[in-house]
């Protein structure tokens, strides 16, 4: 379901809706949180409170799927940046995260990428829970999808999410498919089909885009139709600052709205869905994390979980390999209508490269000053090298006990040599595609990087690399000492608390992370319903 005119109330006024207690409190109305809140509220016998730090998603830059980049750095972005990194030549790349109802699904590129078979099977192995296996996850995907593309028993129809292919992609997109296929990357009609069970493929991505480029977000799909339910209250501009605990049991939350602190109780559970930066931040502020680190900040300890804030992962995106258009072409659909998955090393268990087309010039703050980059969204196009299986790991740490203080985020992009080598390979692959005979009719000139090798190529990679906007894995599920939640998403050592967002991934999935986060939300709701006998 896309954005509709039926949504007339944001329910932002605490005095109008807030009760002293609810059965379930969902912290965060992003991709996973939207799913959890809606699914729990489908049972009229339970009360659900959804707290979202951002505002309404009913703004033009959210609704128009081609304008997603304009949300980056706006009030709909948390505005986090990574710490200066020697592996990025001292740069501090931005780490965009949605701060708006719908979270990342309201500001992203609308790509629906399921993830590779090996990703989910590894989750099942790490948790000991077959419910996270690829076979089990396929059942969830079939349930939520309304796939309009080629028939495939792996795809679902009739679900709430209309998943489609670009109806009229820019002419450059099929040319890129032809160029990639000439290099041995098989063209496919569905990137969520065979490429997610094999060594890769190329084609147009699956999209959550409705008619007239209207975004299909999780807020629009799951929450807008439920806004009139008396048992579901949604409070916007409400930043959760602490979990309320009695011993090791979570009994509610505190949140701040417009400078005023509020408290509300949870009769059954609190579900934290704040994303891979704010979820560990909230846990640590509440005394859940590495007790030695928290003690230095004067935060009373509750449960020692040293894995909180560790294992941070993100796909790495290079901005980018750019060509000036022979004839200017305005972006269409989601402005990213081509992608490929491939291996930099044939011995890898799955594709580790995920370049994507950006139908506009996309350069980093450094490379934009080093090259003559055309001005205007229709002046040039970018084939952005991407890393799907990073080896590098980062962390999230607190700077103080002040909940309004930003955390320290060490992204550690390209700290592993394997990641640098893979991206060097990917730059060469993108240049070979972009300079091919198939693509030549769309090229006036190659803007960057040109023919580089050795130290020059490595320097370009470090100057161009940044976030793919897929921060995940900082509160991972598993069974080792660094795990934060079990296979049922319950926080170890704490009662009445689950995490349902991308931070629980043990390893980031191959491809954009919105679809796996929907799966996490759906599975969390299923687990909770089973636990409490809810239909």
ZAVEXVEX-20459 format. One record per atom (N, C-alpha, C): residue in one letter; x, y, z. Coordinates in pm, whole numbers, plus 50000, padded with zeros to 5 digits. Atoms other than C-alpha are relative to their C-alpha. Last residue first. Layout:
REM ZAVEXVEX-20459
AXYZ/...
REM end
This chain:
REM ZAVEXVEX-20459
X500355004650134/X495874847851753/X500485010049897/X500774990250075/X497694855952074/X499734994749860/X501235006250046/X498784827652301/X499095009449925/X501134995349920/X501324849152484/X498664994649951/X499684999749856/X504534832052371/X498785003450083/X499945013849950/X503124823452029/X500224999750150/X501365005350002/X502134859451963/X499954985750054/X500734994049888/X505564871252074/X498584994550006/X499475005749875/X507364846951843/X499245005350121/X500425014049990/X505144856151547/X500444993950133/X501425000149968/X505664893251610/X499484985850014/X500154995549861/X509424888651622/X498544999750042/X499675011549915/X509264868151301/X499895003950147/X501065010150010/X507404895751118/X500284988450094/X501204995049935/X509794922651241/X498864989950000/X499734999649856/X512884902451151/X498775004950075/X500045013849952/X511404894950808/X500234999550150/X501425003649996/X510754931950755/X499844985850052/X500534993749879/X514374938250852/X498494998050011/X499715008249882/X515444912450593/X499505006150130/X500805012250003/X513534932650327/X500344990750117/X501394997749961/X515044966150425/X499204987050006/X500425006949878/X518664954050424/X498545002150039/X500624990049913/X519834961550071/X499264993350115/X501034991550059/X521844932649931/X499445009850101/X499544995650132/X523764903450078/X498885007849933/X500475007450116/X522764901350444/X500565005849871/X500854992350088/X524834915150730/X499624991849877/X499224995650115/X526184889650974/X499055006949903/X498615003849968/X524924881251321/X500965004549891/X499335008450100/X521824901951243/X501394996050049/X499905013949953/X520264914551568/X500674991049897/X498875001949911/X521074951251487/X500144985550046/X498825005150067/X518784950051186/X501184997750090/X499544990950105/X515684953651403/X501284994249941/X500485003750133/X513654934551661/X500395010949902/X499524990850103/X515174934452007/X499514994949866/X499535005850126/X513344918152295/X500545011249912/X499314991450097/X512824927152659/X500454992049879/X500934990250056/X510454913652925/X500605009149895/X501365004650025/X513164896453126/X499175011349941/X501004989849973/X516854904753097/X498624994449967/X499924995249863/X519774880553125/X498985010550037/X499465008949898/X520134875852751/X500055006950137/X498704995449952/X517934898852545/X500464990950114/X500034995849860/X515114879152384/X501415003850044/X499794985549992/X515244878452001/X499865005450141/X501354994449985/X513834842851986/X500035015150022/X500715001750126/X517164830351849/X498575005050004/X500085013950044/X518914844952153/X499214999249869/X501335006249994/X519874881152200/X500094985649954/X500844991549916/X523104899652286/X498604994150015/X501394998950045/X525734875752152/X499195007950100/X500234986750054/X529364883152237/X498595001749944/X499954990049893/X529694853352473/X499755014249949/X498684997949941/X528564828952202/X499965011550100/X499825007749877/X525034816352139/X501385001850062/X499075011350007/X523664838851868/X500124993350135/X500535012149941/X521754870851801/X501014988649981/X500245012150080/X523664902451736/X499364988750079/X500575006949882/X523344936051906/X499614986049953/X499344995449877/X525514957451673/X499364994750128/X499195010349932/X524624937351357/X500605004150134/X500635011949944/X523374964851121/X500954993350100/X499405003249871/X524054998450955/X499234988750068/X500545012849955/X522804996750595/X500634995950132/X501174996749918/X523215032550472/X499324987450053/X501105003450091/X525645020750200/X498675002950069/X501105008649960/X528245038750411/X499034997649884/X500864995549891/X531455052750275/X498894990150026/X500805009749926/X534295047350032/X499195006450111/X501375000850052/X535455073849783/X499084991450086/X500614986750005/X538705085649943/X498534999649959/X500114994849863/X539795050650050/X499355013850003/X500965008149925/X539015036349706/X499815005650140/X501344996550046/X540815064849530/X498944992550081/X500284986849944/X543935059249741/X498595004649959/X500295001949857/X543885022149656/X499645013350066/X501315006249990/X543645030149285/X499604998450147/X500994990150042/X546555054349307/X498584994550011/X500304990749891/X548615029949515/X498955010449961/X499094999349887/X548425002849250/X499555009650107/X499485012949955/X546295010548946/X500885002450121/X499104999549885/X544165038148801/X500484986050034/X499145011849984/X542545041848458/X501015001950113/X499025001650105/X539805068248500/X500894987950028/X498664995549962/X538155075648834/X501024999949887/X499055005549904/X536065093648735/X499714985350023/X499654989249908/X534325115348477/X501044995450102/X499845005549866/X534255090748189/X500485011250091/X498635001649951/X533065110247887/X499954992850134/X499254989050061/X530005115647668/X501464999450040/X498824994349937/X528585081747755/X500595011249915/X500454991849888/X525085068647685/X501145007750067/X500974989750043/X525765054847336/X499545009450111/X499404988350066/X528915037747478/X498995010549954/X500384988049925/X527005014647713/X500475012849930/X501454999749977/X526984983547495/X499555013150063/X500674996250125/X530504990647365/X498505001250020/X500245010550099/X531844989347719/X499315005549876/X499284996250121/X533275018547918/X499814989949887/X500354986450041/X530735015848200/X500675004649872/X501404999450042/X531024977948225/X499685013949943/X500095008250120/X534824977648232/X498575000149945/X499434992450112/X534825006848472/X499914992049870/X500944989250036/X532444988548706/X500525008049881/X501175006050063/X534634957248702/X499025010749954/X499595004250135/X537784977348770/X498854993749925/X499814987950080/X536094994649062/X500384996349857/X501334995250039/X534884960849191/X500095012849918/X500525008650106/X538384945849191/X498675005549948/X499144997050115/X539634975249394/X499554991849880/X500504987750061/X536614970149617/X500885004749885/X501275002750069/X537504933749683/X499485012649931/X499735007550123/X541124942549758/X498714997449922/X499344991050094/X540134969250009/X500224993049867/X501014990650049/X537674946050183/X500595009549896/X500865007050095/X540244917950213/X498965009449939/X499384999850131/X542704941950375/X499134993349895/X499535013250040/X540394946850672/X500535000549856/X498915003449909/X540124982150810/X500574986249970/X498765003650070/X538134990750498/X501174997750094/X500065004050139/X535335007750696/X501424997449945/X498875008550039/X536115008951067/X499894994949857/X500485008550110/X532655022751150/X501064990449952/X498805003850075/X533805035651489/X499554990349890/X500185010950096/X530685052751617/X501294998049922/X498805000850082/X530905073551934/X499864987849909/X499005010349970/X527415079652066/X501235001449911/X499805009550109/X525565112852038/X501044989650040/X498664999450060/X524645128952368/X500134989549891/X500054991350117/X520895132552435/X501375001349932/X500665006750113/X520815102352666/X499945008549874/X501034991150053/X523435118452892/X499344993649880/X501305005349958/X525305089953062/X498865008849953/X500414995749867/X528405099352864/X498684993250034/X499054989749956/X530385092152549/X499685004850141/X500534987949940/X528635059352474/X501145009750031/X499714997949859/X530075033652237/X499355012950048/X500754988449950/X529095018751899/X500275001050149/X500595000149867/X531484994951723/X499255013050027/X499934987649925/X532994984751390/X499344998850136/X501014998749895/X533814953051200/X500215012950076/X499784989949896/X535694948450872/X498825000550097/X499305006849892/X535144916050679/X500215009550118/X498814994049940/X532534931250453/X500594991450110/X499595008749890/X530204908150259/X501255005650067/X501135006949937/X528154929250016/X500384992050123/X499485012049935/X530734954949907/X498904993550082/X500515003149866/X529504980949660/X500534986950051/X499545012949946/X530934998249356/X499504997950142/X499354999249869/X528725027149244/X500444986350048/X500015014249968/X527915028748874/X500844998750128/X498965006349918/X527125065548858/X499774985050006/X500455011849928/X525185086348608/X501204993350065/X499055011149996/X525625121248470/X499374988450076/X498814997550081/X523795153248379/X500934988049989/X500175006950128/X520265144748492/X501255000949912/X500325014049982/X520845152248861/X499884992549869/X501365003250045/X522605184948782/X499734985150008/X501034995349908/X526245195748799/X498624996549942/X501084991650054/X528925176148619/X498985003650106/X501285006949994/X531895163048824/X498905009249946/X500934990650060/X535275176648718/X498644993349988/X500405002850137/X537345155448953/X498995010449954/X498855004650077/X539335161249270/X499694997949852/X499094988750020/X536795182449459/X501194996349911/X500734989250069/X533955157449423/X500905012049973/X499895002050145/X536445129749508/X499255010849922/X498624998550048/X536845143549860/X500074998949848/X499594986249973/X533255150049971/X501435002749953/X499784997249859/X532295117549802/X500445014450017/X498594999249961/X530835115849452/X500115002550149/X499855003049858/X527445105349314/X501484999450034/X498595000349961/X526365119548977/X500154998650150/X499574986449974/X522735109648908/X501494999350036/X500314992450121/X520915078248800/X500255014950020/X500634987849950/X522665057849069/X499795009049879/X500114987950080/X523305023148931/X499345011050082/X501344995650033/X524354996449179/X500075012649914/X500094986650060/X527424975749246/X498565003449963/X501374995950032/X526914945749478/X499985014349945/X500064987050066/X530124925749526/X498565003349964/X499534989949906/X530594897649779/X499995014049940/X499524987550058/X528544871049601/X500455009950107/X501054992250065/X528304838349791/X500575012749942/X501285007449997/X530364810449947/X498865007249932/X500924994949900/X533664826649834/X498674992549996/X500085009249886/X536104804849639/X499015004650107/X500925011350024/X535404823049312/X499874990550118/X499185012049983/X536974855049446/X499084988049985/X498634995750029/X535634889649358/X500974988450008/X498925003749908/X532204874049333/X501315006349957/X498915007950057/X529164889449167/X501034997050107/X499325007249894/X525814905949238/X501034990949935/X499465013250028/X524454932049000/X500614994350128/X499085004949897/X522254962449014/X500564986649954/X499135011150041/X520214984048779/X500894996250118/X500735010750068/X517255007348826/X500894989049943/X498965010349982/X518575031649088/X499494987049939/X498704994250040/X516685064649047/X501144990350019/X499274997149876/X513715049349238/X501375005849974/X500345009949899/X511335051548939/X500695003250132/X501355005750000/X513075074548696/X499834990550118/X500225012649928/X516065097548700/X498544995749994/X500484998349863/X516215124748432/X499814986450065/X501135009049975/X518365117848126/X499585001550146/X500515000149862/X520865142347978/X498734991550013/X501214991750001/X522175131747633/X499424999450142/X499964994650136/X525735118247609/X498835009649979/X500965004650100/X525545114547987/X500305006349862/X500904989550044/X528675121148190/X499114994549889/X499914996750142/X530135089748345/X499015011349970/X500974990850059/X530825083848714/X500305002149851/X499545000050139/X532485055448909/X498955007449917/X500425011950071/X531665063949271/X500665000649864/X500644989250077/X530885072149539/X501095007549923/X499064990350054/X532025038649673/X499255010149914/X500354994450131/X529545020149891/X501075009949959/X499194988450037/X530524997750183/X499655004049857/X499465001150135/X527854974950326/X500795012749969/X500704991950100/X527564980450697/X500584996149865/X499705002650140/X528564961051006/X499175009149910/X500704991050092/X528764967851379/X500464997449856/X500385007350123/X530114936751560/X499255008749900/X498905005850077/X530144954751899/X499444993749872/X499264989850071/X527554978352045/X501184994949920/X500844988550033/X526324953252301/X500865010949936/X500234998850143/X528634923052277/X499135011749960/X498924992850068/X530024927252628/X499795001849851/X500075005350136/X526674917852787/X501055007449917/X498754999150075/X526974922353164/X499834992949866/X499615012950058/X523494928253301/X501275002049918/X501135009249982/X522274956053531/X500394986149953/X500085012150080/X525144980353581/X498794991650034/X500155012149919/X524705015353719/X499804987649913/X501285006350027/X525955041253467/X499884987250082/X500904998449885/X528735062753611/X498634994249977/X500934989150029/X530485066753276/X499015002350113/X499204987950020/X533515045853375/X499145012249972/X499604994749870/X531095020153514/X500825012749986/X501094992049944/X529495015853171/X500395006250134/X500144987650077/X532775004753015/X498935008950060/X498824991849974/X533444979453292/X499915013249925/X500124993249872/X529884966453276/X501205008850034/X498725002849934/X529974958852905/X500055008050131/X498844999250088/X526314961052812/X501264995950075/X499855013050065/X522914965852975/X501135001149899/X499175008849920/X522884994553225/X500214986249943/X500855006949902/X519945013753076/X500784989950083/X500534989849910/X522135038652889/X499194993850114/X498904995749913/X523925008152746/X499555010850098/X499655010849908/X520704992852614/X501085004650097/X501035000949896/X519555026052468/X500334989050101/X499934988049916/X522855031252282/X498994999150114/X498975001949896/X522824995252161/X500165012150091/X500365011349914/X519435001951997/X501114997150101/X500794995749885/X520355036951876/X499544988550089/X499284990049920/X523205026551649/X499225003350126/X498725005349953/X522014993751493/X500865010250072/X498925000550097/X518395004251466/X501354997350064/X499444986750023/X515785016251714/X501165000049902/X499815000250146/X513534985651723/X500565013549956/X499144989150044/X513394977652095/X500314998249852/X499295004450121/X510434955952196/X500785012049948/X499524988850079/X509214961252552/X500794994349883/X498664998750055/X507224932852698/X500235013749939/X499415012450047/X504234922252910/X501455001949953/X500465011449923/X502654949053126/X500664987049960/X500325011150089/X504704977552986/X499614987950083/X499715013749959/X504785010153180/X499574990049895/X501145008650028/X505015046153061/X500404985750028/X499795014149968/X507255074653165/X498744992249973/X501195007949968/X507425109453016/X500424985850035/X499785014249978/X510185135552999/X498704993250043/X500655004949878/X509445169852849/X500164984950009/X499314995649879/X511765187052603/X499414995050130/X500024985449991/X509455184252302/X500565004950134/X500714993850112/X508965146952363/X499915015050024/X500064985550000/X511355127652581/X499285004649874/X499744993450128/X510975090952658/X499835015050014/X500084985549991/X511145068052959/X500275005649861/X498994991550063/X510365031252924/X499805014550042/X500524989050079/X508545002553091/X501135008149940/X501394997249963/X508864973253331/X499385011549920/X500404987150057/X512044956953207/X498525002050028/X501205000150083/X513024928753441/X499695014149952/X499615002450140/X516564924653572/X498794998849908/X499065011150006/X515884940953906/X500474998149857/X500135004349863/X512944963553839/X500834987350012/X499775013749956/X513844981353520/X499694998450148/X500285000749857/X512735012253327/X500114985450043/X500905010849962/X514415013852987/X499825000550151/X499585010649908/X515945047252908/X498924989450011/X498724997049938/X515945075952658/X500494989250096/X499865008749884/X513185068452408/X501405001850058/X498725006949998/X512815098252173/X500144992050130/X499835005649865/X509185108252110/X501284991650002/X499094990349935/X508695131151807/X500284995850144/X498854995550077/X505785108251715/X500815010350078/X499574986949955/X503415089251943/X501275003749924/X498724996350060/X501505060351795/X500345014150040/X499694985849991/X498705044151995/X501405002449943/X498664996550049/X497315010451893/X500175015150006/X498995006849917/X494384995452089/X501425002749952/X499964994649863/X491795020251959/X501084993750086/X500265010849903/X492655011851596/X500095005550142/X501274998249929/X492325042951380/X499724989550103/X499954988349911/X495985044451280/X498695002550075/X500325003949862/X495925008751149/X499895011850094/X501355005849991/X495715016250775/X499574996850142/X501064990950042/X498645040650806/X498614993650010/X500514991149896/X500765016751012/X498855008949955/X500415006449875/X501584985650806/X499285009550096/X500595013350017/X501824996750444/X499414994650130/X501194999250084/X502395034250469/X499274986749992/X500994991749932/X504745030650765/X498705000549920/X500635008249898/X506505001150602/X498985008150081/X499185001749880/X507125022250294/X499304990950098/X500715009849919/X505685020549941/X500884997050121/X499295009549915/X507015052149779/X499024990750073/X500374998649860/X504945068849507/X500664988950082/X498804999949916/X506795069549173/X499685002250148/X499504986349994/X503625078548980/X501165001550098/X500224991650118/X502155044349056/X500505014150026/X501335000550058/X503695024549340/X499895008849876/X500394987250058/X507305017749432/X498644998349934/X501254996749932/X508614989949654/X499605014149957/X500274987049939/X511234978149408/X498695000050077/X501384999549952/X512874945949292/X499805013250074/X500355004549866/X516194953949126/X498494999550021/X500684989349927/X516744955448750/X499604995050138/X501324996450050/X519264930648619/X499455011950075/X500204985550020/X522494912748700/X498605002449944/X500774996850118/X523474878648839/X499835015149989/X500344986350034/X525204861649128/X499185001549875/X498834991249999/X527084830649246/X499705014349957/X498895003950087/X523984810949340/X501135010050011/X499695014049968/X520924810349568/X501234995249924/X499955001449856/X520224847549588/X500204985550045/X498804993749943/X521174851749224/X500124998850151/X498775007950006/X518544825149129/X501225007050059/X500145014050034/X515514844949245/X501334992850004/X500295007449877/X515694878149429/X499744985249973/X498785000749919/X517474894449133/X499774993050134/X500304997749859/X514464885848916/X501274998250082/X501224992049989/X514474887148536/X499705003850144/X501155006949941/X518064875748524/X498815009450002/X501184991349986/X521164884748323/X498824991950052/X501245003750069/X524144861948397/X498875010150021/X500944998749889/X527444878748486/X498604997849943/X500265012749935/X529864865048226/X499115000850122/X498875003349914/X531464897448109/X499764987250080/X498865002750089/X529034900647816/X501254996450079/X500155013850047/X526254897348076/X501124996249905/X499625009349893/X527544928748247/X499904985549954/X498564999349977/X527494948847924/X500454990350107/X499285006050112/X524014937147827/X501495000050020/X500235014549993/X522624944648172/X500764993049888/X499115005149896/X524254978948158/X499844985050019/X498664999950057/X522504985647827/X501024994850100/X499805012150080/X519224974347983/X501364999649932/X500065012149918/X519665001248254/X500144987249916/X498685004249956/X520845029648027/X499964986550071/X499395008550103/X517455031447858/X501394995150037/X499214991950092/X516015044848187/X500674990849898/X498684995749954/X513575020148335/X500705008849897/X499434993450118/X509895019748234/X501395005250036/X500895001250115/X507954996948465/X500605005849873/X500214986950061/X510724991548719/X499184998649872/X498834996050077/X510124956948869/X499755013949941/X500094999550145/X507544950949139/X501365002749939/X498615000450045/X506934942849502/X500004998749848/X499935001250145/X503534953149636/X501465001249957/X498974991950065/X503754946850008/X500064997449850/X500234985649987/X500584935550192/X500985008749921/X499594994349872/X500604899750065/X499855015150002/X501134997549912/X498534886449774/X500365005650136/X500994990850055/X501414870549590/X498875001850101/X501344999949946/X504594853949715/X499105010049929/X500574986749978/X507794844449540/X498564998850050/X499324993649887/X509834812449567/X499375013450037/X500525005649873/X507334793649351/X500685005950122/X498925007949943/X508254817649067/X499494994750133/X500445010149903/X505934836848836/X501184991450043/X500155013550054/X507614866148662/X499664989850109/X499095004150106/X507014900048829/X499764985749954/X500644997850130/X504034913949021/X500884995549884/X499024999250108/X505024900649363/X499305000949865/X500955000550111/X502554907749642/X500845002649875/X499834994450133/X504924898849921/X498724999449916/X500114985449999/X504284894750294/X500025006049860/X501174995049928/X503464857650315/X499825015049984/X501205003150079/X505904846250048/X498765006150064/X500024991550120/X508694864550230/X498764997349916/X500394986549958/X507764847750557/X499955009249880/X501425000349968/X507824813150395/X499505013850044/X500774999350124/X511174821150234/X498504999950027/X500164985950034/X512524828250583/X499235001649870/X501034994249914/X511904792150683/X499735014549965/X501285006350030/X513794777650385/X498875006150083/X500504994650127/X516614802750427/X498634994249967/X499405005850120/X517054793050790/X499385006149874/X499274989650074/X516054816651071/X500634994749873/X500954989950043/X513344793351209/X500655011749926/X500315001750142/X515974766051216/X498985009949947/X501454998950021/X517174780251551/X499714998749851/X500545013249974/X520654770151668/X498504999349978/X501004999749893/X521404807251683/X499564986150043/X499494992649885/X524674806951488/X499034999850117/X498905007349938/X523564779051253/X500495007250126/X500565011849935/X520214795151178/X501084992150072/X500734995449882/X521914828451109/X499444988050077/X498994997149897/X524394810750878/X499345005350127/X499565012949946/X521464795550687/X501095002050105/X500985004749902/X520094830550655/X500374986550058/X500174990549890/X523134845450490/X499104994150108/X498955002249901/X523964814650283/X499885009450120/X500265012449926/X520614816350103/X501034998250112/X499555012650058/X521364852149999/X499674988250091/X498845005949933/X519394883050099/X500274986049948/X500305009849897/X515854894250012/X501214995750083/X498995010350022/X516564926349827/X499924990050114/X500425012049925/X513604950249798/X500974988749964/X499585012750058/X515034983749685/X499624988650094/X501195008450029/X513045014949784/X500364986549938/X500185000750145/X516105038049762/X498924990249957/X499025007850076/X515875046950130/X499675000049851/X498994991350063/X514075075350308/X500984992549912/X500584987450047/X510775060850431/X501015009049931/X500895003150112/X511935024550458/X499335012649945/X499285001350125/X514845037050668/X499094997349881/X498555001649991/X512525048150945/X500674999649864/X499585009050107/X508825043050870/X501504998149996/X500855011949994/X507825073351077/X500284991349877/X501314996650053/X510815096351055/X499154987450011/X500634994449881/X514395096251179/X498665005849958/X501294993450005/X515885073450912/X499505004650136/X501025008649942/X519565065950947/X498695007650005/X501434996349999/X522425081250749/X499134989150061/X500685012949981/X525985072550854/X498505002650007/X501334999949938/X528085101750730/X499424986050005/X501175001550088/X531755095050652/X498695000850077/X501075003149906/X534455109450879/X498694998549923/X501334994650026/X537625109450667/X499004995650108/X500404990449898/X541115103350804/X498605005749984/X499164988050011/X542435086750488/X499545011150095/X500674991450098/X539555061850492/X500755013249986/X500255008450117/X541575034150662/X499195007249893/X498815000550086/X542945060750896/X499794991649876/X499465013450020/X539395066351023/X501245000449912/X498934999550101/X537925097651174/X500714986549991/X498774993849952/X534885086951378/X501045000749888/X498995008749945/X531725078551188/X501195008150050/X498795001350080/X528985104051142/X500944990350070/X498805005849940/X525405104851270/X501154999749899/X498824991750017/X522875129051123/X501264994750064/X499414997949868/X519775112151262/X501295008249993/X498775007849987/X518155117350920/X500595003150138/X500445014049999/X514585129950867/X501174990250008/X500525003149867/X515665165050969/X499464985850009/X501144991649963/X517745165350651/X499554996750142/X499554987549942/X521245151550600/X498885009550038/X498745001949932/X520025124550364/X500515013650049/X500255002149857/X516385131650284/X501284998550080/X500204987049937/X517265147049945/X499704998750150/X498734994349956/X518755113549840/X499815013550070/X499545005549874/X515295097549839/X501295006550049/X499344989249927/X513915120749573/X500644995150130/X498814995650074/X513005094549312/X500815010350078/X498895009449986/X510665076749556/X501255004249926/X499425001350133/X508365106849588/X501254991550008/X501005006150087/X506445101449915/X500554997549859/X500195014049963/X509455107950135/X499074993249900/X498735006850027/X510595140149969/X499984985550045/X499785003050142/X506955151449949/X501294992449974/X499334988550061/X506165148850318/X500454995949860/X500834994550108/X503675125150484/X500595013149950/X499415004150129/X506295105750683/X499235006049882/X500875006150100/X505355124051001/X500774996549873/X501334994650025/X507925130951268/X499264992549892/X500194990850112/X510925113251410/X498575004649988/X499304987449975/X511605098451755/X499785010249890/X499104996950111/X508945071451715/X500625013850023/X499304987449978/X507155055052009/X501025002149889/X498854998450090/X504605027851934/X500585013950020/X499524986450014/X502235018152217/X501234999949910/X498664998250055/X500284985652194/X500295015049990/X499734985850027/X497224973652386/X501475001749963/X498784994849940/X496094937552367/X500175014649961/X499965002049856/X492654922052317/X501265005150067/X500664988849929/X492144936851972/X500054998850150/X500795006349895/X494774913051828/X499355011050083/X501085007150070/X495874930251508/X499174991850096/X501284992949984/X497774953551741/X498874993449924/X500495002149864/X500624928351767/X498625006450018/X500375014049981/X501044927051389/X499474997450141/X501235003550072/X500904964551347/X499584985850030/X501134993049940/X503444972051619/X498684996249933/X500335005749870/X505874945151502/X498755006550058/X500565013350018/X505774955951137/X499554994250133/X501324998450061/X506274992851208/X499304986649986/X500964995949898/X509104983951445/X498605002149947/X500425011449918/X510964964251179/X498935003950101/X500415011250084/X511114991850917/X499494988450083/X499305002050126/X511155021351155/X499514987649928/X500975002750106/X508615031051421/X500664998849865/X499504998150136/X511035028351713/X498984995849896/X499154988250005/X510445015952068/X500595001149860/X499045001450109/X507524991752064/X500775013049989/X499464987350047/X505694990452396/X501054997049894/X498745000250073/X503494960452469/X500395014249959/X499475013749997/X500724954752723/X501394999549935/X500425007650117/X500294991952775/X500524985850016/X499425013250024/X500495013953084/X499414993849874/X498875002749910/X499965049653202/X500684986749972/X500495006449880/X497885057752892/X501194997650094/X499145008149916/X499005082652632/X499274994550122/X500015014450023/X496555092952364/X500684991950108/X501195005350066/X495445129052376/X499954984850001/X501164999249914/X497925141352634/X498764994049939/X499975010249896/X500855128752428/X498725000050082/X500264993349873/X499985149352121/X499884989550111/X498764995549939/X501665134851810/X499805005850141/X500035004149860/X498735114351690/X501305003650071/X498705005549965/X499675119751325/X500054994950144/X499594997049864/X496085124251211/X501334993450029/X500264985949969/X494765126750854/X500505004050137/X499264997049878/X495865094550689/X499865014850030/X500825003549884/X493095086450439/X500715003250132/X500584988049940/X494945105950169/X499204996850125/X501374997250039/X497085075750089/X499485012250074/X500554989249919/X500765067150087/X498605003649949/X499234987550006/X501385034149908/X499355010350093/X500854988150000/X500005000050000/X500885012450000/
REM end
